[in-house]
Amino acid sequence: MENKYHAPVMLSECLEALNIQPAGRYVDVTFGGGGHSKAILNNLGSKGVLIAFDQDEDAQANLPQDTRLVFIDQNFEFIGNHLAYQNLLPVDGILADLGVSSHQFDEADRGFSFRFDEAVLDMRMDASSGKSAAAVLNEYTEKQLADMFYQYGELNNAKSLSAAIVAYRSAHTISTVAHIKEALKKYTPKFGDYKFFAQVFQALRIEVNREMEVLKNFLLQVPSVLKPGGRLVVMSYHSLEDRLVKNFISSGNFNGDQEKDFYGNVSKPMDAVSRKVITASAEELERNPRSRSAKLRIAEKRVEKR
């Protein structure tokens, strides 16, 4: 079932990166179709434990019947609190496959994809909470919209786009994919419309789900959740996420500025396991086009020297 829902990206690379111990305790913070989780369970022994997070109600249909699995139907933003409550600290490894699942893109009524003109603009990972994309488009100020498009969509004409949306919504409520396409028609490139709307929808999705804030809060908790020598494995799909992950691994903060102690040693909780980012093989790229933009980074919690 997971292949229809979401084909797991770089599965063998993720499993190798986690360095799974049969009796270990591991976390998959983005369960989705369960592809990565089920493969981790297959590598665990009878005493191993897998904790899986997912706030999307649809994902629960993919849960395997396995007593070694603990499922938490929440966002992974507060991973530390949830694991402490379940008495599951510390853990040996954490996997985060960021972004949107194929299932979410393919379900028209979720509003994640610009392929479905009649789809309502929702885009919430947890459909029961927060503002929808339609609410953002209809309620945000022109400046808020411009900041969103520039920061999260990396669109250079963000101010023009936000002005066009404000002008359009003065006469029409924006509720469907067709509405935002109509509002931005003047600025849609004739031959680059796919990339343009991919950036517009990325900006909306990140804003609606607070993705950058969630990722930052998650990463800051990782060192206190992992055992010394434990692994963090993160797969990201756009440069904004990857930059945060790369900087955190290299410096322990998000701006990439390395702080040093009295002896000149870099003060950071994690060390990169692979110096270069890992990308999908040519074979996987052909089999699973979604893997094209995936970037995998691996880090290990430092073992304190005595």
Secondary structure as UniProt FT lines:
FT   HELIX           2..5
FT   TURN            9..10
FT   HELIX           11..18
FT   TURN            22..23
FT   STRAND          25..28
FT   TURN            32..33
FT   HELIX           35..42
FT   TURN            46..47
FT   STRAND          49..53
FT   HELIX           57..62
FT   TURN            67..68
FT   STRAND          69..72
FT   HELIX           76..78
FT   HELIX           79..85
FT   TURN            86..87
FT   STRAND          91..97
FT   HELIX           102..106
FT   HELIX           108..110
FT   TURN            114..115
FT   TURN            117..118
FT   TURN            127..128
FT   HELIX           133..139
FT   HELIX           142..153
FT   TURN            156..157
FT   HELIX           158..169
FT   TURN            170..171
FT   HELIX           177..183
FT   HELIX           185..187
FT   HELIX           193..209
FT   HELIX           211..225
FT   STRAND          226..236
FT   HELIX           239..251
FT   TURN            262..263
FT   STRAND          270..272
FT   HELIX           282..287
FT   HELIX           289..293
FT   STRAND          295..301
//
